[in-house]
Amino acid sequence: MFLLAAAVPQTAQAQSGGERRQAWKSRSAEELNRDIAALEEAVKRNPADIELYIRLGFAYAKLEKADDAQRAFENAVRLDPKKAIAHYMLGLIYEKKGLREKALAAWQACLENAAEPHLRETALKHLHHLRAN
């Protein structure tokens, strides 16, 4: 898995937490690919909508398409440099790809911009681990 499991539930906007989590986890690859196609079209119509890029990034990440997920989250950060969840996901992606310096920068940005304690705690753990190695 792509280290998404911890990130998805906390970032999903409230439907009912449990319902949203279950819906996300149970999406088939076919459904995710349909979602991605719809999100790509929506991004073309609304290129300044940060949340579309975030949703697109999560969909790509769920399918383990790291390059596409990276591009979506980088677009979100370009539009809103303070978007902590985008930095969080970029930190995971960069680490997975072995891009240490980029991962450090992403985790630092996540730490600086996150209001949610779980994002801050995770960012600190990753920063500590990366700096120790």
N, CA, C and O atoms as CSV, one atom per row, in Angstrom:
chain,resi,resn,atom,element,x,y,z
A,1,MET,N,N,0.852,-1.183,0.000
A,1,MET,CA,C,0.000,0.000,0.000
A,1,MET,C,C,0.882,1.225,0.000
A,1,MET,O,O,2.081,1.127,0.260
A,2,PHE,N,N,0.335,2.325,-0.274
A,2,PHE,CA,C,1.058,3.553,-0.538
A,2,PHE,C,C,1.180,4.462,0.670
A,2,PHE,O,O,1.471,5.648,0.513
A,3,LEU,N,N,0.968,3.948,1.864
A,3,LEU,CA,C,1.005,4.725,3.099
A,3,LEU,C,C,-0.125,5.736,3.184
A,3,LEU,O,O,0.024,6.781,3.818
A,4,LEU,N,N,-1.227,5.444,2.567
A,4,LEU,CA,C,-2.364,6.350,2.551
A,4,LEU,C,C,-3.339,6.112,3.668
A,4,LEU,O,O,-4.057,7.029,4.068
A,5,ALA,N,N,-3.384,4.937,4.167
A,5,ALA,CA,C,-4.461,4.569,5.078
A,5,ALA,C,C,-4.642,5.570,6.204
A,5,ALA,O,O,-5.776,5.893,6.558
A,6,ALA,N,N,-3.568,6.063,6.769
A,6,ALA,CA,C,-3.694,7.007,7.875
A,6,ALA,C,C,-4.158,8.377,7.413
A,6,ALA,O,O,-4.829,9.082,8.166
A,7,ALA,N,N,-3.826,8.761,6.219
A,7,ALA,CA,C,-4.147,10.108,5.751
A,7,ALA,C,C,-5.585,10.244,5.283
A,7,ALA,O,O,-6.227,11.257,5.560
A,8,VAL,N,N,-6.093,9.275,4.600
A,8,VAL,CA,C,-7.404,9.406,3.968
A,8,VAL,C,C,-8.521,9.685,4.958
A,8,VAL,O,O,-9.281,10.629,4.740
A,9,PRO,N,N,-8.666,8.917,6.039
A,9,PRO,CA,C,-9.803,9.152,6.911
A,9,PRO,C,C,-9.832,10.546,7.527
A,9,PRO,O,O,-10.899,11.155,7.601
A,10,GLN,N,N,-8.701,11.061,7.964
A,10,GLN,CA,C,-8.700,12.355,8.613
A,10,GLN,C,C,-8.940,13.490,7.645
A,10,GLN,O,O,-9.398,14.555,8.060
A,11,THR,N,N,-8.651,13.305,6.380
A,11,THR,CA,C,-8.787,14.401,5.437
A,11,THR,C,C,-10.119,14.399,4.716
A,11,THR,O,O,-10.499,15.397,4.105
A,12,ALA,N,N,-10.819,13.301,4.783
A,12,ALA,CA,C,-12.110,13.249,4.101
A,12,ALA,C,C,-13.058,14.216,4.789
A,12,ALA,O,O,-13.175,14.227,6.014
A,13,GLN,N,N,-13.725,15.015,3.996
A,13,GLN,CA,C,-14.662,15.955,4.591
A,13,GLN,C,C,-15.833,15.178,5.154
A,13,GLN,O,O,-16.231,14.145,4.615
A,14,ALA,N,N,-16.375,15.682,6.236
A,14,ALA,CA,C,-17.378,14.943,6.990
A,14,ALA,C,C,-18.606,14.621,6.163
A,14,ALA,O,O,-19.350,15.507,5.741
A,15,GLN,N,N,-18.789,13.398,5.953
A,15,GLN,CA,C,-20.053,12.818,5.512
A,15,GLN,C,C,-20.495,12.260,6.842
A,15,GLN,O,O,-21.127,12.989,7.607
A,16,SER,N,N,-20.229,11.107,7.147
A,16,SER,CA,C,-20.121,10.558,8.487
A,16,SER,C,C,-18.783,9.888,8.394
A,16,SER,O,O,-18.529,9.148,7.444
A,17,GLY,N,N,-17.919,10.125,9.352
A,17,GLY,CA,C,-16.558,9.624,9.277
A,17,GLY,C,C,-16.466,8.172,8.861
A,17,GLY,O,O,-15.707,7.829,7.954
A,18,GLY,N,N,-17.241,7.311,9.522
A,18,GLY,CA,C,-17.184,5.893,9.209
A,18,GLY,C,C,-17.671,5.572,7.814
A,18,GLY,O,O,-17.081,4.743,7.121
A,19,GLU,N,N,-18.754,6.229,7.394
A,19,GLU,CA,C,-19.291,5.991,6.051
A,19,GLU,C,C,-18.293,6.407,4.986
A,19,GLU,O,O,-18.075,5.681,4.016
A,20,ARG,N,N,-17.689,7.565,5.161
A,20,ARG,CA,C,-16.740,8.077,4.168
A,20,ARG,C,C,-15.520,7.166,4.072
A,20,ARG,O,O,-15.047,6.855,2.979
A,21,ARG,N,N,-15.010,6.738,5.245
A,21,ARG,CA,C,-13.850,5.851,5.273
A,21,ARG,C,C,-14.148,4.553,4.541
A,21,ARG,O,O,-13.356,4.096,3.717
A,22,GLN,N,N,-15.293,3.966,4.847
A,22,GLN,CA,C,-15.654,2.697,4.220
A,22,GLN,C,C,-15.838,2.868,2.721
A,22,GLN,O,O,-15.399,2.019,1.944
A,23,ALA,N,N,-16.477,3.948,2.306
A,23,ALA,CA,C,-16.677,4.198,0.876
A,23,ALA,C,C,-15.335,4.330,0.176
A,23,ALA,O,O,-15.157,3.794,-0.918
A,24,TRP,N,N,-14.396,5.026,0.781
A,24,TRP,CA,C,-13.076,5.213,0.164
A,24,TRP,C,C,-12.349,3.881,0.040
A,24,TRP,O,O,-11.798,3.564,-1.014
A,25,LYS,N,N,-12.349,3.098,1.122
A,25,LYS,CA,C,-11.615,1.838,1.129
A,25,LYS,C,C,-12.202,0.826,0.159
A,25,LYS,O,O,-11.477,-0.008,-0.382
A,26,SER,N,N,-13.506,0.891,-0.064
A,26,SER,CA,C,-14.151,-0.131,-0.881
A,26,SER,C,C,-14.195,0.222,-2.369
A,26,SER,O,O,-14.758,-0.540,-3.156
A,27,ARG,N,N,-13.624,1.343,-2.769
A,27,ARG,CA,C,-13.630,1.738,-4.182
A,27,ARG,C,C,-12.773,0.759,-4.985
A,27,ARG,O,O,-11.623,0.492,-4.635
A,28,SER,N,N,-13.340,0.239,-6.049
A,28,SER,CA,C,-12.583,-0.655,-6.926
A,28,SER,C,C,-11.682,0.184,-7.824
A,28,SER,O,O,-11.860,1.396,-7.946
A,29,ALA,N,N,-10.725,-0.470,-8.443
A,29,ALA,CA,C,-9.840,0.229,-9.381
A,29,ALA,C,C,-10.654,0.842,-10.514
A,29,ALA,O,O,-10.362,1.949,-10.967
A,30,GLU,N,N,-11.664,0.128,-10.965
A,30,GLU,CA,C,-12.516,0.642,-12.043
A,30,GLU,C,C,-13.238,1.918,-11.598
A,30,GLU,O,O,-13.303,2.895,-12.344
A,31,GLU,N,N,-13.776,1.898,-10.382
A,31,GLU,CA,C,-14.463,3.087,-9.863
A,31,GLU,C,C,-13.491,4.247,-9.684
A,31,GLU,O,O,-13.808,5.394,-10.000
A,32,LEU,N,N,-12.311,3.937,-9.175
A,32,LEU,CA,C,-11.307,4.988,-8.993
A,32,LEU,C,C,-10.889,5.584,-10.329
A,32,LEU,O,O,-10.704,6.796,-10.434
A,33,ASN,N,N,-10.739,4.757,-11.339
A,33,ASN,CA,C,-10.383,5.277,-12.666
A,33,ASN,C,C,-11.489,6.167,-13.227
A,33,ASN,O,O,-11.204,7.169,-13.882
A,34,ARG,N,N,-12.743,5.811,-12.975
A,34,ARG,CA,C,-13.855,6.684,-13.390
A,34,ARG,C,C,-13.816,7.996,-12.615
A,34,ARG,O,O,-14.020,9.072,-13.177
A,35,ASP,N,N,-13.550,7.889,-11.313
A,35,ASP,CA,C,-13.430,9.096,-10.489
A,35,ASP,C,C,-12.317,9.996,-11.017
A,35,ASP,O,O,-12.483,11.212,-11.115
A,36,ILE,N,N,-11.192,9.393,-11.353
A,36,ILE,CA,C,-10.043,10.152,-11.856
A,36,ILE,C,C,-10.402,10.864,-13.149
A,36,ILE,O,O,-10.078,12.039,-13.322
A,37,ALA,N,N,-11.065,10.166,-14.054
A,37,ALA,CA,C,-11.456,10.796,-15.323
A,37,ALA,C,C,-12.366,11.993,-15.063
A,37,ALA,O,O,-12.203,13.048,-15.676
A,38,ALA,N,N,-13.320,11.828,-14.157
A,38,ALA,CA,C,-14.231,12.933,-13.832
A,38,ALA,C,C,-13.481,14.079,-13.160
A,38,ALA,O,O,-13.739,15.246,-13.453
A,39,LEU,N,N,-12.559,13.754,-12.267
A,39,LEU,CA,C,-11.780,14.794,-11.589
A,39,LEU,C,C,-10.866,15.531,-12.555
A,39,LEU,O,O,-10.707,16.747,-12.454
A,40,GLU,N,N,-10.262,14.802,-13.496
A,40,GLU,CA,C,-9.405,15.453,-14.499
A,40,GLU,C,C,-10.225,16.445,-15.327
A,40,GLU,O,O,-9.752,17.540,-15.631
A,41,GLU,N,N,-11.444,16.065,-15.688
A,41,GLU,CA,C,-12.326,16.978,-16.431
A,41,GLU,C,C,-12.701,18.182,-15.572
A,41,GLU,O,O,-12.713,19.316,-16.050
A,42,ALA,N,N,-13.003,17.927,-14.315
A,42,ALA,CA,C,-13.367,19.021,-13.409
A,42,ALA,C,C,-12.207,19.998,-13.230
A,42,ALA,O,O,-12.417,21.209,-13.158
A,43,VAL,N,N,-10.994,19.478,-13.159
A,43,VAL,CA,C,-9.801,20.328,-13.028
A,43,VAL,C,C,-9.638,21.208,-14.264
A,43,VAL,O,O,-9.248,22.371,-14.155
A,44,LYS,N,N,-9.936,20.655,-15.434
A,44,LYS,CA,C,-9.849,21.461,-16.664
A,44,LYS,C,C,-10.837,22.622,-16.624
A,44,LYS,O,O,-10.534,23.721,-17.088
A,45,ARG,N,N,-12.017,22.371,-16.068
A,45,ARG,CA,C,-13.047,23.417,-15.985
A,45,ARG,C,C,-12.789,24.395,-14.841
A,45,ARG,O,O,-13.164,25.565,-14.915
A,46,ASN,N,N,-12.145,23.902,-13.780
A,46,ASN,CA,C,-11.915,24.705,-12.571
A,46,ASN,C,C,-10.461,24.567,-12.119
A,46,ASN,O,O,-10.203,23.978,-11.069
A,47,PRO,N,N,-9.514,25.094,-12.884
A,47,PRO,CA,C,-8.101,24.867,-12.575
A,47,PRO,C,C,-7.609,25.520,-11.282
A,47,PRO,O,O,-6.487,25.252,-10.853
A,48,ALA,N,N,-8.413,26.358,-10.662
A,48,ALA,CA,C,-8.005,26.992,-9.409
A,48,ALA,C,C,-8.637,26.327,-8.181
A,48,ALA,O,O,-8.489,26.824,-7.065
A,49,ASP,N,N,-9.336,25.214,-8.381
A,49,ASP,CA,C,-10.003,24.528,-7.272
A,49,ASP,C,C,-9.032,23.556,-6.604
A,49,ASP,O,O,-8.784,22.461,-7.107
A,50,ILE,N,N,-8.501,23.968,-5.487
A,50,ILE,CA,C,-7.491,23.192,-4.770
A,50,ILE,C,C,-8.030,21.831,-4.355
A,50,ILE,O,O,-7.332,20.824,-4.467
A,51,GLU,N,N,-9.261,21.797,-3.879
A,51,GLU,CA,C,-9.826,20.535,-3.396
A,51,GLU,C,C,-9.927,19.480,-4.498
A,51,GLU,O,O,-9.814,18.285,-4.221
A,52,LEU,N,N,-10.136,19.906,-5.729
A,52,LEU,CA,C,-10.148,18.940,-6.837
A,52,LEU,C,C,-8.785,18.276,-6.978
A,52,LEU,O,O,-8.700,17.066,-7.191
A,53,TYR,N,N,-7.719,19.061,-6.860
A,53,TYR,CA,C,-6.371,18.490,-6.945
A,53,TYR,C,C,-6.098,17.539,-5.782
A,53,TYR,O,O,-5.456,16.503,-5.959
A,54,ILE,N,N,-6.584,17.890,-4.600
A,54,ILE,CA,C,-6.399,17.019,-3.435
A,54,ILE,C,C,-7.122,15.695,-3.664
A,54,ILE,O,O,-6.540,14.627,-3.469
A,55,ARG,N,N,-8.373,15.758,-4.071
A,55,ARG,CA,C,-9.136,14.529,-4.334
A,55,ARG,C,C,-8.483,13.704,-5.438
A,55,ARG,O,O,-8.413,12.478,-5.347
A,56,LEU,N,N,-8.009,14.375,-6.474
A,56,LEU,CA,C,-7.333,13.692,-7.573
A,56,LEU,C,C,-6.060,13.006,-7.070
A,56,LEU,O,O,-5.782,11.860,-7.422
A,57,GLY,N,N,-5.303,13.713,-6.253
A,57,GLY,CA,C,-4.084,13.132,-5.689
A,57,GLY,C,C,-4.365,11.882,-4.877
A,57,GLY,O,O,-3.658,10.883,-5.004
A,58,PHE,N,N,-5.402,11.933,-4.037
A,58,PHE,CA,C,-5.753,10.753,-3.245
A,58,PHE,C,C,-6.207,9.597,-4.125
A,58,PHE,O,O,-5.866,8.446,-3.855
A,59,ALA,N,N,-6.960,9.883,-5.162
A,59,ALA,CA,C,-7.418,8.815,-6.059
A,59,ALA,C,C,-6.230,8.158,-6.751
A,59,ALA,O,O,-6.152,6.932,-6.829
A,60,TYR,N,N,-5.306,8.972,-7.251
A,60,TYR,CA,C,-4.111,8.408,-7.883
A,60,TYR,C,C,-3.279,7.620,-6.872
A,60,TYR,O,O,-2.772,6.543,-7.184
A,61,ALA,N,N,-3.143,8.155,-5.670
A,61,ALA,CA,C,-2.356,7.467,-4.649
A,61,ALA,C,C,-2.977,6.122,-4.293
A,61,ALA,O,O,-2.265,5.138,-4.093
A,62,LYS,N,N,-4.292,6.082,-4.216
A,62,LYS,CA,C,-4.981,4.825,-3.908
A,62,LYS,C,C,-4.671,3.762,-4.964
A,62,LYS,O,O,-4.600,2.573,-4.654
A,63,LEU,N,N,-4.489,4.199,-6.213
A,63,LEU,CA,C,-4.130,3.275,-7.296
A,63,LEU,C,C,-2.618,3.077,-7.407
A,63,LEU,O,O,-2.136,2.418,-8.328
A,64,GLU,N,N,-1.872,3.657,-6.456
A,64,GLU,CA,C,-0.413,3.568,-6.418
A,64,GLU,C,C,0.241,4.177,-7.649
A,64,GLU,O,O,1.266,3.688,-8.124
A,65,LYS,N,N,-0.351,5.236,-8.160
A,65,LYS,CA,C,0.215,5.988,-9.281
A,65,LYS,C,C,0.913,7.212,-8.695
A,65,LYS,O,O,0.389,8.326,-8.716
A,66,ALA,N,N,2.122,6.963,-8.169
A,66,ALA,CA,C,2.845,7.983,-7.407
A,66,ALA,C,C,3.147,9.233,-8.224
A,66,ALA,O,O,3.012,10.344,-7.710
A,67,ASP,N,N,3.548,9.082,-9.474
A,67,ASP,CA,C,3.887,10.258,-10.282
A,67,ASP,C,C,2.668,11.152,-10.507
A,67,ASP,O,O,2.764,12.376,-10.426
A,68,ASP,N,N,1.529,10.535,-10.790
A,68,ASP,CA,C,0.304,11.304,-11.008
A,68,ASP,C,C,-0.179,11.941,-9.706
A,68,ASP,O,O,-0.624,13.089,-9.697
A,69,ALA,N,N,-0.090,11.190,-8.612
A,69,ALA,CA,C,-0.471,11.737,-7.307
A,69,ALA,C,C,0.431,12.916,-6.954
A,69,ALA,O,O,-0.038,13.949,-6.478
A,70,GLN,N,N,1.720,12.751,-7.191
A,70,GLN,CA,C,2.674,13.829,-6.917
A,70,GLN,C,C,2.302,15.088,-7.689
A,70,GLN,O,O,2.277,16.183,-7.127
A,71,ARG,N,N,2.021,14.931,-8.951
A,71,ARG,CA,C,1.664,16.085,-9.785
A,71,ARG,C,C,0.413,16.792,-9.236
A,71,ARG,O,O,0.366,18.021,-9.180
A,72,ALA,N,N,-0.585,16.019,-8.838
A,72,ALA,CA,C,-1.819,16.612,-8.305
A,72,ALA,C,C,-1.551,17.366,-7.001
A,72,ALA,O,O,-2.025,18.488,-6.825
A,73,PHE,N,N,-0.796,16.757,-6.093
A,73,PHE,CA,C,-0.512,17.427,-4.824
A,73,PHE,C,C,0.402,18.631,-5.015
A,73,PHE,O,O,0.261,19.626,-4.304
A,74,GLU,N,N,1.332,18.561,-5.956
A,74,GLU,CA,C,2.175,19.727,-6.250
A,74,GLU,C,C,1.336,20.876,-6.810
A,74,GLU,O,O,1.602,22.038,-6.506
A,75,ASN,N,N,0.334,20.565,-7.619
A,75,ASN,CA,C,-0.574,21.607,-8.112
A,75,ASN,C,C,-1.355,22.235,-6.964
A,75,ASN,O,O,-1.566,23.448,-6.946
A,76,ALA,N,N,-1.781,21.422,-6.012
A,76,ALA,CA,C,-2.497,21.957,-4.846
A,76,ALA,C,C,-1.602,22.911,-4.058
A,76,ALA,O,O,-2.046,23.978,-3.635
A,77,VAL,N,N,-0.346,22.526,-3.865
A,77,VAL,CA,C,0.602,23.372,-3.128
A,77,VAL,C,C,0.912,24.647,-3.906
A,77,VAL,O,O,1.087,25.713,-3.317
A,78,ARG,N,N,0.977,24.533,-5.212
A,78,ARG,CA,C,1.222,25.722,-6.039
A,78,ARG,C,C,0.090,26.732,-5.844
A,78,ARG,O,O,0.331,27.938,-5.779
A,79,LEU,N,N,-1.135,26.236,-5.753
A,79,LEU,CA,C,-2.293,27.109,-5.569
A,79,LEU,C,C,-2.438,27.597,-4.126
A,79,LEU,O,O,-2.878,28.721,-3.887
A,80,ASP,N,N,-2.070,26.753,-3.177
A,80,ASP,CA,C,-2.163,27.123,-1.759
A,80,ASP,C,C,-0.966,26.537,-1.021
A,80,ASP,O,O,-1.015,25.395,-0.567
A,81,PRO,N,N,0.113,27.319,-0.900
A,81,PRO,CA,C,1.330,26.823,-0.246
A,81,PRO,C,C,1.134,26.425,1.217
A,81,PRO,O,O,2.015,25.793,1.800
A,82,LYS,N,N,0.021,26.774,1.809
A,82,LYS,CA,C,-0.237,26.433,3.207
A,82,LYS,C,C,-1.134,25.203,3.362
A,82,LYS,O,O,-1.591,24.910,4.467
A,83,LYS,N,N,-1.387,24.495,2.291
A,83,LYS,CA,C,-2.274,23.320,2.325
A,83,LYS,C,C,-1.513,22.136,2.933
A,83,LYS,O,O,-0.809,21.409,2.233
A,84,ALA,N,N,-1.669,21.960,4.242
A,84,ALA,CA,C,-0.876,20.980,4.985
A,84,ALA,C,C,-1.041,19.557,4.470
A,84,ALA,O,O,-0.058,18.821,4.376
A,85,ILE,N,N,-2.264,19.155,4.135
A,85,ILE,CA,C,-2.468,17.770,3.704
A,85,ILE,C,C,-1.745,17.484,2.393
A,85,ILE,O,O,-1.301,16.358,2.170
A,86,ALA,N,N,-1.620,18.475,1.530
A,86,ALA,CA,C,-0.877,18.276,0.282
A,86,ALA,C,C,0.605,18.079,0.590
A,86,ALA,O,O,1.257,17.227,-0.015
A,87,HIS,N,N,1.137,18.860,1.524
A,87,HIS,CA,C,2.536,18.680,1.927
A,87,HIS,C,C,2.730,17.309,2.579
A,87,HIS,O,O,3.742,16.644,2.357
A,88,TYR,N,N,1.762,16.900,3.376
A,88,TYR,CA,C,1.804,15.593,4.029
A,88,TYR,C,C,1.939,14.487,2.982
A,88,TYR,O,O,2.821,13.632,3.067
A,89,MET,N,N,1.055,14.526,2.008
A,89,MET,CA,C,1.080,13.491,0.980
A,89,MET,C,C,2.349,13.559,0.141
A,89,MET,O,O,2.902,12.527,-0.239
A,90,LEU,N,N,2.812,14.774,-0.150
A,90,LEU,CA,C,4.072,14.906,-0.889
A,90,LEU,C,C,5.227,14.347,-0.070
A,90,LEU,O,O,6.135,13.728,-0.624
A,91,GLY,N,N,5.202,14.559,1.242
A,91,GLY,CA,C,6.237,13.975,2.091
A,91,GLY,C,C,6.280,12.463,1.950
A,91,GLY,O,O,7.355,11.878,1.817
A,92,LEU,N,N,5.109,11.826,1.979
A,92,LEU,CA,C,5.043,10.369,1.808
A,92,LEU,C,C,5.564,9.940,0.438
A,92,LEU,O,O,6.339,8.991,0.325
A,93,ILE,N,N,5.130,10.647,-0.587
A,93,ILE,CA,C,5.523,10.296,-1.958
A,93,ILE,C,C,7.022,10.478,-2.153
A,93,ILE,O,O,7.697,9.593,-2.680
A,94,TYR,N,N,7.540,11.621,-1.730
A,94,TYR,CA,C,8.973,11.882,-1.896
A,94,TYR,C,C,9.806,10.858,-1.129
A,94,TYR,O,O,10.829,10.392,-1.629
A,95,GLU,N,N,9.375,10.507,0.080
A,95,GLU,CA,C,10.109,9.485,0.834
A,95,GLU,C,C,10.106,8.160,0.089
A,95,GLU,O,O,11.138,7.501,-0.033
A,96,LYS,N,N,8.944,7.780,-0.404
A,96,LYS,CA,C,8.833,6.508,-1.136
A,96,LYS,C,C,9.763,6.492,-2.342
A,96,LYS,O,O,10.320,5.451,-2.691
A,97,LYS,N,N,9.931,7.656,-2.981
A,97,LYS,CA,C,10.792,7.766,-4.161
A,97,LYS,C,C,12.264,7.977,-3.803
A,97,LYS,O,O,13.117,8.009,-4.690
A,98,GLY,N,N,12.564,8.121,-2.524
A,98,GLY,CA,C,13.943,8.333,-2.105
A,98,GLY,C,C,14.434,9.759,-2.314
A,98,GLY,O,O,15.641,9.995,-2.382
A,99,LEU,N,N,13.518,10.704,-2.416
A,99,LEU,CA,C,13.866,12.115,-2.623
A,99,LEU,C,C,13.934,12.798,-1.255
A,99,LEU,O,O,13.020,13.523,-0.861
A,100,ARG,N,N,15.027,12.555,-0.545
A,100,ARG,CA,C,15.173,12.975,0.848
A,100,ARG,C,C,14.980,14.475,1.053
A,100,ARG,O,O,14.201,14.881,1.915
A,101,GLU,N,N,15.669,15.294,0.282
A,101,GLU,CA,C,15.590,16.747,0.483
A,101,GLU,C,C,14.174,17.274,0.229
A,101,GLU,O,O,13.674,18.123,0.967
A,102,LYS,N,N,13.544,16.763,-0.812
A,102,LYS,CA,C,12.163,17.175,-1.086
A,102,LYS,C,C,11.233,16.699,0.025
A,102,LYS,O,O,10.315,17.416,0.422
A,103,ALA,N,N,11.471,15.491,0.524
A,103,ALA,CA,C,10.655,14.969,1.625
A,103,ALA,C,C,10.818,15.837,2.869
A,103,ALA,O,O,9.834,16.174,3.528
A,104,LEU,N,N,12.053,16.198,3.189
A,104,LEU,CA,C,12.290,17.070,4.344
A,104,LEU,C,C,11.530,18.386,4.206
A,104,LEU,O,O,10.892,18.843,5.154
A,105,ALA,N,N,11.601,18.989,3.030
A,105,ALA,CA,C,10.913,20.265,2.797
A,105,ALA,C,C,9.395,20.099,2.918
A,105,ALA,O,O,8.718,20.955,3.488
A,106,ALA,N,N,8.869,19.007,2.384
A,106,ALA,CA,C,7.423,18.771,2.451
A,106,ALA,C,C,6.972,18.555,3.891
A,106,ALA,O,O,5.961,19.113,4.317
A,107,TRP,N,N,7.718,17.748,4.641
A,107,TRP,CA,C,7.342,17.502,6.030
A,107,TRP,C,C,7.457,18.771,6.865
A,107,TRP,O,O,6.627,19.011,7.742
A,108,GLN,N,N,8.476,19.584,6.600
A,108,GLN,CA,C,8.619,20.844,7.329
A,108,GLN,C,C,7.434,21.769,7.032
A,108,GLN,O,O,6.887,22.397,7.938
A,109,ALA,N,N,7.045,21.847,5.762
A,109,ALA,CA,C,5.894,22.678,5.383
A,109,ALA,C,C,4.609,22.145,6.016
A,109,ALA,O,O,3.755,22.923,6.441
A,110,CYS,N,N,4.475,20.835,6.077
A,110,CYS,CA,C,3.306,20.236,6.728
A,110,CYS,C,C,3.276,20.644,8.196
A,110,CYS,O,O,2.244,21.082,8.704
A,111,LEU,N,N,4.401,20.500,8.869
A,111,LEU,CA,C,4.492,20.855,10.281
A,111,LEU,C,C,4.132,22.320,10.508
A,111,LEU,O,O,3.391,22.644,11.436
A,112,GLU,N,N,4.646,23.190,9.675
A,112,GLU,CA,C,4.425,24.628,9.831
A,112,GLU,C,C,2.983,25.048,9.547
A,112,GLU,O,O,2.521,26.061,10.071
A,113,ASN,N,N,2.283,24.292,8.738
A,113,ASN,CA,C,0.949,24.712,8.300
A,113,ASN,C,C,-0.209,23.888,8.852
A,113,ASN,O,O,-1.368,24.275,8.703
A,114,ALA,N,N,0.085,22.774,9.477
A,114,ALA,CA,C,-0.984,21.887,9.953
A,114,ALA,C,C,-1.577,22.378,11.264
A,114,ALA,O,O,-0.851,22.728,12.195
A,115,ALA,N,N,-2.882,22.400,11.327
A,115,ALA,CA,C,-3.581,22.689,12.576
A,115,ALA,C,C,-3.911,21.382,13.300
A,115,ALA,O,O,-4.021,21.355,14.526
A,116,GLU,N,N,-4.068,20.301,12.533
A,116,GLU,CA,C,-4.463,19.015,13.096
A,116,GLU,C,C,-3.280,18.358,13.801
A,116,GLU,O,O,-2.211,18.205,13.210
A,117,PRO,N,N,-3.470,17.967,15.076
A,117,PRO,CA,C,-2.372,17.357,15.830
A,117,PRO,C,C,-1.789,16.110,15.170
A,117,PRO,O,O,-0.575,15.909,15.201
A,118,HIS,N,N,-2.643,15.263,14.569
A,118,HIS,CA,C,-2.119,14.029,13.974
A,118,HIS,C,C,-1.196,14.323,12.790
A,118,HIS,O,O,-0.230,13.591,12.569
A,119,LEU,N,N,-1.477,15.378,12.029
A,119,LEU,CA,C,-0.586,15.742,10.919
A,119,LEU,C,C,0.736,16.263,11.456
A,119,LEU,O,O,1.800,15.921,10.938
A,120,ARG,N,N,0.673,17.094,12.498
A,120,ARG,CA,C,1.889,17.654,13.093
A,120,ARG,C,C,2.761,16.543,13.692
A,120,ARG,O,O,3.977,16.530,13.500
A,121,GLU,N,N,2.132,15.618,14.416
A,121,GLU,CA,C,2.874,14.516,15.029
A,121,GLU,C,C,3.547,13.649,13.974
A,121,GLU,O,O,4.709,13.271,14.122
A,122,THR,N,N,2.823,13.339,12.923
A,122,THR,CA,C,3.396,12.517,11.853
A,122,THR,C,C,4.539,13.246,11.171
A,122,THR,O,O,5.573,12.645,10.883
A,123,ALA,N,N,4.365,14.535,10.908
A,123,ALA,CA,C,5.428,15.322,10.277
A,123,ALA,C,C,6.679,15.315,11.148
A,123,ALA,O,O,7.786,15.141,10.639
A,124,LEU,N,N,6.516,15.503,12.454
A,124,LEU,CA,C,7.668,15.487,13.362
A,124,LEU,C,C,8.389,14.144,13.334
A,124,LEU,O,O,9.619,14.098,13.311
A,125,LYS,N,N,7.632,13.057,13.336
A,125,LYS,CA,C,8.239,11.719,13.289
A,125,LYS,C,C,9.044,11.526,12.008
A,125,LYS,O,O,10.163,11.015,12.041
A,126,HIS,N,N,8.475,11.933,10.891
A,126,HIS,CA,C,9.178,11.769,9.620
A,126,HIS,C,C,10.409,12.665,9.554
A,126,HIS,O,O,11.458,12.244,9.066
A,127,LEU,N,N,10.290,13.890,10.039
A,127,LEU,CA,C,11.451,14.790,10.058
A,127,LEU,C,C,12.563,14.205,10.914
A,127,LEU,O,O,13.727,14.211,10.512
A,128,HIS,N,N,12.216,13.705,12.084
A,128,HIS,CA,C,13.215,13.098,12.968
A,128,HIS,C,C,13.895,11.912,12.281
A,128,HIS,O,O,15.119,11.789,12.304
A,129,HIS,N,N,13.096,11.053,11.677
A,129,HIS,CA,C,13.636,9.871,10.995
A,129,HIS,C,C,14.562,10.267,9.837
A,129,HIS,O,O,15.656,9.719,9.699
A,130,LEU,N,N,14.126,11.212,9.014
A,130,LEU,CA,C,14.931,11.624,7.858
A,130,LEU,C,C,16.225,12.308,8.287
A,130,LEU,O,O,17.269,12.115,7.666
A,131,ARG,N,N,16.154,13.100,9.341
A,131,ARG,CA,C,17.359,13.803,9.811
A,131,ARG,C,C,18.335,12.859,10.487
A,131,ARG,O,O,19.539,13.114,10.501
A,132,ALA,N,N,17.822,11.759,11.055
A,132,ALA,CA,C,18.680,10.786,11.729
A,132,ALA,C,C,19.433,9.904,10.738
A,132,ALA,O,O,20.444,9.294,11.085
A,133,ASN,N,N,18.942,9.840,9.523
A,133,ASN,CA,C,19.568,8.949,8.522
A,133,ASN,C,C,20.384,9.696,7.512
A,133,ASN,O,O,20.966,9.086,6.615
